[in-house]
Amino acid sequence: MTVDRYLDLAAVAYDAACPDLRTLAPRDKYRRRADTRHGGMLDLPAGDADAFSGWFSSREWSGAHPWEIVFAHPHGILLSPTRREDGWRFFLSVDTLGLYVTCALMAITLGENDTPFELFGAEKIVAALEGNDLVEVGPFFGQLALDELRSERPDAVPHVV
């Protein structure tokens, strides 16, 4: 794995879901959408697998978010590499409900490109996209406000438990 290989893979994902980025180089796509806390990844020599491996194994990027290819709060879409005996594999994950469609488009394209990856929380993402999920309604962070639900989806209010 090298920085360029990682950014090329991220570019495949970006192209699936971010048409406004398609004309940009992979590094520019990453700079435009990713969390800016790359932990030194973008400072590594572009094609140096040893430099990437050393950095990946180090604590240098601890606390940074180099794998958050789409920034959001608390986390957006992450494309996280992991090293296995048979090579590099990836974990694709999303924490922000509003990015589920984007993540799904990225997952479909990565699969079509034979990228070895696992989609964390796939069942939850599919359930949300199909409208079969449970949403917390309440006054706290991360919950949908009942007033907002009444305004946006009054037909859903009777289903609140």
Phi, psi and omega in degrees: 000141174228168176300315181298319179296317179298314181294326175297319178293316177300323180296324176299315179295315179302316183298332180288329190234352184231078184301333180291347181260351191303330182275354183272158174289154182309316181296323179289325176299313180298313180299327183285323188245336187282164170299136183287348180275076184276356174065023180095356182302316183288349178270352180287153173301131190306318186248019186261102181294324179294319179296318179296314181299316179297316179295316181300321181280349183274177174264006184303324183262008178301129181087350177268176182231057183295339184266357180279089187283341172231114184286138171198171180245131006280330173217147178264236178257128179247137173239091190260123177279152172219143182264128178238171180303325183265010177127192182274140175230170185225152172244127175253129181215158179214135179251345186258116183309321181293351179253008182299318180295316179301314180296319179297318177298319178296317180298316179301314181293319178298320177296317179295336179264015178056033176282128179283105182213161174237134178265109178293136176069030184303319181297318180295319180295313180297317179300318179295317181292331177275351182080021182252023184258168175257134181242132178286128178249127180173186186267002188260164179306135179086357179252152177277128179290138180300321177299320179293319178298316178301322182286314187274320185221068182302334179292341182272342184304318180297345182270357179290130180257000000 
